[in-house]
């Protein structure tokens, strides 16, 4: 067994891995039709896969853009489409990949990592080094057609990591805040 993490721009993911990633996504979200490409290219999607020999065990995408929050500009990144093969869940593979993505964001020079997750997954992400932003709402979509993470029917929490000293200094401004992410109409939220 040889486990390794591989990263590719979404558009350059090898076909044999992409087919497996799509299978995992359909397994996790049956009935959802994923667009091609999965993400808006303007968000510079980076696909990360955890591979055991030649089998994809877990996958995720990192999306990024510049945001302005409380008068400050930040290079922000976030997680999207995090998935682990059902048969491999509970073994720490997803946690390993999510922690590696956090490290990759820090190493790439992002100021802050931000994303939403279903409330029951909060402890999972915390175990991989992410922190809850209490009371914080990400506003997705576009300014003309906003898609807030506190919309009716959603039970989301916002997770974060602060990678640079400037972002860390401004951490309090992210608590109990409405953050204008606006990733567009394809991704709505990441």
N, C-alpha and C positions, 0 to 999 in steps of 0.2 A: 504494500500500500504506500503510494507516494502522494501525499497531500501537498498542493501548491496553490497559491493565489496568483491569478493572472488578471491583468488590467488592459483594457483596450478602449479607445474612443468607440462609442456605440456603433458607429458606421463601419468600423474596422474589426469588429468581433468576428473571429473565424466562424464560418457557416456551421461547422459541426458542433461548436459550443452554443451558438445562437439557437439552433434547433432544440437543444436540451434546455436552455434557459426558457424558451417559449413553452416547452412542455411543463416545466416547474411552475411557471406563471399560470398556466391553464389548470394545473392541479390545485393551486392555491386559490385561484379566483375563477372557478368554472362559470362559463357563460359570458365572461367579459371578453370583448373583442379588443385586442391590443392593436393600436395603429402601427403602421410601418412608416418611418421609424417610431419607436416607442415614445420618444421625447422630442421636444422642440430643439433643433440643432443650435439655436441661439443660447441654450442653457449648457452648451458644451458637455453633453452627457458622456460620462466615463463609466464603462461597465466593469465590474469586478466579479470574478467567479472563483469559487473554491472548488478545485478539481481533485478528485481521488482517482489516480491513474488517468483514465480518459473520461470519467463520468463527472458531470457537474453535480455537486452536492448542495451548494448554496450560491446565490447570486444577488447582486444589488446594483443600483446605478447611483452615481453621484452627479447631481445637477448643480450648476453654479451661475451666479450673476452678481453684479454690484447692486447694493440696496442703499437707501438713505433711511436712517432711523434716528429720531431725536436730534436732527441737525448734523449727524455724522454719516460719512460714507464708509461702507464696509464691503470687502470681498466676501460674499456669503456662499456657502455650499450646503447641500442637504442630501439626505438619503431618499431614495425612491425605489419602489418595486423590490423590497427586501423579501427574499423567499428562500426556504430550505426544503429540500425534498422530504415529503411526508415520512418516508421510511427511515430517514436519517435524523429526524427531529429529536430533541432531548439529549443530544450528545455534545453540544457546545459548538457545533460547526457554524451556525448562524451567528452566535456571539463572537466567535473568532473573526469572522468576515466583517461584522459590523465594527468591531474594535480596530481591525486593520484599515477600514475605510476612514475612521476617525483619525488615525495616524497619518494616512495618505493626505487628508485634507490639511492637517497641520503642516506636513512636509511640503505641500504645494503652496504654502504661504497664504492660505485663506485667513481672514480675521476671525470669522465666526462660522460655526455649523449650526443650522436650524432646520427642523423638520417637525411634522406632526406624526403622531401614531395613535392607534386606538388605545384608549385608557388602559385596558388589560395588559398591554405590551410595555407599559412604562418600566416595570421592574426589569424586564429583559434588556431594554436599552440602557438602563442605569448600570446593569451588570457589565456592560461593554464600555463604560466610561462616560456615557452621556448624562446630562443633568436636566431635571425638570425645570422649566421656566414657569413658575406658578402664576396662574391666571392670565397667561399670555395667549394671544390669538394671532395666527398668521392669516393675512388676507391675500388670498390667491386670485386667480383669474386675471383680469385687467382692471385698470381704473374705471373703465366704462361699464364693465360687467364683473364686479368683485365677487369673490368666492371665499367667504370667511370660514375659518375652521370651527367657529362656534355656531354654525348654521343649524337650524332645527334638524333633528335626526342624527346628528354627528355626536360622537362621544370621544373627542380627541383631546390630547394633551400636546404641548409643545416641548420638544427636547432641544438641548443646545450644548455646545462646547465653545469656549472662548480661547482662541489660539494665540492671539497677539496681546502684548501689554496694553495697547490702546483699547482693544475690545474688552479686555478684562476690567480696565478702569471704568468703562461705561456699562458694565454688566447690570447695575441696578436699573438702568433705563429700559432694559429688556423685560423686567418683571412687571406683571399685570399691565402689559402693553398690547397695543394693536400694531403689529408690524406689517407694513406694506411690502409684501414679497412680490406680488404680481408676476408670476412666471409665465402667464399667457393662457391661451384657451386649450392647448393640447394637454398640458400637465395640470392646470388649475392649481393644485398644491403639489409640493413634493414631499 
